[in-house]
Amino acid sequence: MEKLTYTNVNGYLIPNITYKSGNQMEQLGKYGFLRRDYLKNHRNSTYQVMLLQDTIGEHLLEVDKAAREREEVILKQLEEKEPLPDKEKNQMAWVRAANQHRAIAEEIILKELIYV
């Protein structure tokens, strides 16, 4: 077990706490950061408990990975249901359809995994 050290701030001893999760935060993607922001702003007590237990990094990485995997599945399902136009013949229609699929997938992910 590591020895806890303290810093003197205006006569008060403040513990120096280090987190292992710090390195994991560097690996986070878009959905991990969205989840972190949601927890901070709307579920602050849960966020603080996870931060103090040093489980926040692992949780955010898990959510980010699950969200990216879910995004792939949703995009494949959408493409099967509504195939994208031929990119060579009509590039603007392809971009429009691809952006629409991505927006639908993102909305589903936000409701299922991020804002819960």
Secondary structure, 3 states (H helix, E strand, C coil): CCCCEEEEECCEEEEECCCCCHHHHCCCCHHHHHHHHHHHHHCHHHHHHHHHCCCHHHHHHHHHHHHHHHHHHHHHHHHHHCCCCCCCCCHHHHHHHHHHHHHHHHHHHHHHHHCC
